[in-house]
Amino acid sequence: MKRLSLIIIFLFILQSCSSPLDKKYSKTSLSEDAKEIKEKAGLSEEELQIMAGWIAKAELTGESLEGKTYHEILEEANDYEKQQENLAKKTKLEEEEKRRKMGSTLTVALYDKGYAKYDYQDYLTYSLAFENNSQKDIRAFKGVLTINDLFDTKITSINLTIDETIPSGTVYRGTYTTDYNQFRDEDVRLRNKDIEDLKIVWTPEKILFEDGTSLE
């Protein structure tokens, strides 16, 4: 009899020590439950935000969480977060592979930089060489040329859209301009830098080939 009493007391203690995460979700008691979970469940701020976001998402989409414990809700939210992270990583890798492939197809070099005046307007000039390393003739392309200093700190970016045919295995050269503003720090820095103190990063966005195919 004494042994049975000890078991009952032990079970009572276990029950009284149960986590607030074991409670089942209820819309009516959500405020009280959330307060208890925050105070007693020992969750990090990030976990609390993940759970709150999941409950808010269910509310917006009309998904019912009734009958699920807060622990189950948190697990679902964590699983979803992991799926999103994996998808983001996969997408990033795919985008990096695309840029790598396009970047190796069409390489760019900055071989001269200058300053000029035309019709009372000041300009910075950039002489660029584009090499078509593919087996196809390029019809047109667009991308972003980022100019950095030697510490890879960005000075400026230039959007380029060029409609010039570049036969396979050849180099096309062209000079392009941007407006110069003496009160704009990036323009002054760029004008005063020697070309040997500049590094460029070419990020192609789309390449059109003469045969109608494209890379993007």
C-alpha positions in Angstrom: 0.0 0.0 0.0 2.9 2.3 0.9 4.5 1.5 -2.4 1.3 2.3 -4.3 1.1 5.7 -2.5 4.7 6.5 -3.5 3.9 5.7 -7.2 0.9 7.9 -7.1 2.9 10.8 -5.6 5.6 10.3 -8.2 3.1 10.4 -11.0 1.6 13.6 -9.6 5.0 15.2 -9.4 5.7 14.3 -13.0 2.4 15.7 -14.1 2.9 18.9 -12.2 6.3 19.3 -13.8 5.1 18.9 -17.3 6.2 21.5 -19.8 3.7 24.1 -21.0 4.7 22.9 -24.5 2.7 19.8 -23.8 -0.5 21.8 -23.6 -2.8 21.6 -26.7 -3.2 24.7 -28.7 -6.3 26.7 -28.1 -7.2 30.0 -29.7 -9.1 31.1 -26.6 -6.2 30.5 -24.2 -3.4 31.4 -26.6 -2.4 34.6 -24.8 -2.1 32.9 -21.4 -0.3 29.9 -23.0 2.2 32.2 -24.8 3.0 33.9 -21.6 3.5 30.6 -19.8 5.6 29.2 -22.6 7.8 32.3 -22.6 8.3 32.2 -18.8 8.7 28.4 -18.2 9.4 26.5 -21.4 13.1 27.6 -21.7 12.9 28.4 -25.4 15.3 30.8 -27.0 14.0 34.1 -28.5 14.5 32.6 -32.0 12.4 29.5 -31.2 9.7 31.7 -29.7 9.6 33.8 -32.9 9.5 30.7 -35.1 6.6 29.3 -33.2 4.7 32.7 -33.2 5.3 33.0 -37.0 4.0 29.5 -37.6 0.8 30.2 -35.6 0.3 33.5 -37.4 0.8 31.8 -40.8 -1.8 29.2 -39.8 -4.2 32.0 -38.9 -3.7 33.7 -42.2 -4.1 30.6 -44.3 -7.0 29.2 -42.3 -5.1 26.1 -41.3 -6.4 24.6 -38.0 -3.9 23.9 -35.2 -6.6 22.7 -32.8 -5.6 19.4 -31.1 -1.9 19.9 -31.6 0.4 20.5 -28.7 2.7 23.5 -28.7 5.6 21.1 -28.9 4.2 19.6 -32.1 3.6 23.1 -33.5 7.2 24.1 -32.8 8.5 20.9 -34.5 6.4 21.7 -37.6 7.7 25.2 -37.6 11.3 24.1 -37.3 10.8 21.5 -40.1 9.4 24.2 -42.3 12.3 26.6 -41.5 14.8 23.8 -42.4 13.1 23.2 -45.7 13.2 26.9 -46.5 16.9 27.1 -45.6 17.7 24.1 -47.8 15.7 25.6 -50.6 17.5 28.9 -50.2 20.9 27.1 -50.2 20.0 25.1 -53.3 18.7 28.2 -55.1 21.9 30.1 -54.2 24.1 27.3 -55.5 22.1 27.1 -58.7 22.4 30.9 -59.2 26.2 30.8 -58.5 26.6 28.0 -61.0 24.7 30.0 -63.6 26.8 33.1 -63.0 30.0 30.9 -63.1 28.9 29.4 -66.4 28.0 32.8 -67.9 31.1 34.4 -66.5 33.3 31.8 -68.2 31.4 32.1 -71.4 32.0 35.9 -71.7 34.9 37.3 -69.8 35.5 41.1 -69.4 38.6 43.2 -68.7 38.9 46.9 -68.0 42.0 48.0 -69.8 41.7 51.8 -69.6 39.9 54.4 -67.6 39.7 58.2 -68.1 37.9 61.5 -67.8 36.4 63.6 -70.6 34.3 66.7 -71.3 31.7 66.9 -74.0 29.3 69.9 -74.4 30.0 71.2 -70.9 29.2 67.8 -69.4 31.9 65.8 -67.5 32.2 62.0 -68.0 34.1 59.1 -66.7 35.2 56.7 -69.5 35.8 53.0 -69.4 37.5 50.9 -72.1 36.4 47.3 -71.9 37.4 44.1 -73.7 34.8 41.3 -74.0 36.0 37.9 -74.9 33.6 35.2 -76.3 35.0 31.9 -74.9 32.0 29.8 -76.2 31.6 27.8 -79.4 28.8 30.1 -80.5 28.6 33.7 -81.8 27.2 36.1 -79.3 24.4 38.4 -80.5 23.9 40.6 -77.4 24.3 40.5 -73.7 23.6 42.4 -70.5 25.1 42.4 -67.0 26.6 44.5 -64.2 30.2 45.6 -64.0 31.2 46.3 -60.4 34.4 48.3 -59.8 36.1 47.7 -56.5 39.3 49.0 -54.8 42.2 46.7 -53.9 40.4 45.7 -50.7 37.3 44.6 -52.6 35.3 47.5 -51.4 32.8 48.6 -54.0 33.3 52.0 -55.6 30.5 51.8 -58.2 28.4 49.5 -60.4 27.6 50.0 -64.1 24.7 48.3 -65.8 25.6 47.3 -69.3 23.4 46.3 -72.2 25.4 45.7 -75.4 24.0 44.8 -78.8 27.2 43.9 -80.6 28.0 40.6 -82.3 31.0 38.9 -80.9 32.1 35.8 -83.0 33.2 32.7 -81.1 36.8 33.0 -79.9 37.1 36.7 -80.6 37.4 39.9 -78.5 35.2 42.9 -78.8 36.5 46.3 -77.5 34.4 49.3 -76.6 34.5 52.5 -74.6 31.6 53.5 -72.4 30.8 56.5 -70.2 29.0 57.5 -67.1 28.2 61.0 -65.9 30.8 62.6 -63.6 29.7 64.5 -60.5 32.4 66.3 -58.6 30.2 66.2 -55.4 29.7 62.5 -55.5 32.3 60.6 -53.5 32.3 57.5 -55.7 32.9 59.5 -58.8 35.8 61.4 -57.3 37.4 58.2 -55.9 37.1 56.5 -59.3 38.6 59.4 -61.2 41.6 59.6 -58.8 42.3 55.9 -58.8 44.9 54.4 -61.1 43.7 51.5 -63.1 46.2 49.2 -61.4 44.4 50.0 -58.1 41.0 48.8 -59.3 39.4 45.4 -59.5 36.3 44.5 -61.5 33.6 41.9 -60.9 31.5 41.0 -63.9 28.0 39.6 -63.2 26.3 38.6 -66.5 22.5 38.5 -66.4 21.7 37.2 -69.9 23.6 36.3 -73.0 21.9 35.9 -76.4 23.5 33.8 -79.1 23.1 34.1 -82.9 21.5 30.6 -83.1 18.6 31.8 -81.0 19.6 30.1 -77.7 20.5 32.0 -74.6 22.1 31.8 -71.1 20.5 33.5 -68.1 
